[in-house]
């Protein structure tokens, strides 16, 4: 015998993907906050540092700069949104900002030695987040894959277009 079909209100708050994403985002960021505080970073600043550390790793440890536009693209942010974060990271001595030699309209961002060294301390963050969440690593990897597909679909549907 088939299970009875239940009426689901398509506007019920608990049925909304946007609600689930929003509350989960706030909760997960709250898990990160105390872990990032000893590093002197906010979560958005941490994301910028991750982008710069990824670039450093991809360039075999050679500290070549990334443009503000490149960082903004990798984080799916507007360049103007990055400016205050970059100023704060520069004030902390983690990065330098300089005008691009070939295009003065472009700003290059480079890790300082202090910014490169901070990566070692940051290696503790991912496992600490996993431990605090208490969610199986396989589930988190599956969630990451699904969210990546949802993000790609949203971008393909025109999200974030100016």
C-alpha positions, 0 to 999 in steps of 0.5 A, a space after each residue: 500500500 502506498 504511503 499517503 501523499 502529504 500536502 506540503 505548503 510550498 511557502 512553508 518556512 521549513 521547506 525553503 532552501 534559502 532559509 536552510 542555507 541562511 541559518 546554516 551559514 550563520 551557525 557555521 560561521 559562528 563555529 569558525 569565529 572563535 577558531 579564527 580569533 586567535 589568528 586575528 581574522 574574520 571569516 571574510 578575511 580568512 577566505 581572502 587568505 585562503 585564496 592567496 594561499 591557494 595561489 601560492 601553492 599553485 605557483 609552487 611557493 613563489 609569492 607572486 601577486 594576485 590582482 584584486 579582480 582575481 581575488 574578487 572573482 575567486 570569492 564571487 565578490 565585487 572588487 569594491 567589497 574587498 577593499 576594506 578587507 584588504 586594507 585591514 589585512 595590510 594593516 595586520 602585516 599579512 599582505 601588501 597592496 601595490 599598483 600593477 606596473 603595467 596597468 595602474 588601474 589594477 591593484 596587486 595583492 601579495 602575501 608577506 612573510 607573516 601572511 605566508 607563515 600564518 598558513 601553518 597556524 590556519 592548518 588547524 582550522 578545518 579539522 577543528 571545524 569538522 570536530 565542532 560540527 560533529 558531522 561525518 567528513 564524508 557527509 560534509 564532502 557530499 554537502 560541499 559537492 551539492 552546494 558547489 552544483 547549486 552555486 554553479 546552477 545559480 550562476 548559470 541562471 544569472 545570479 551575481 550578474 551586475 
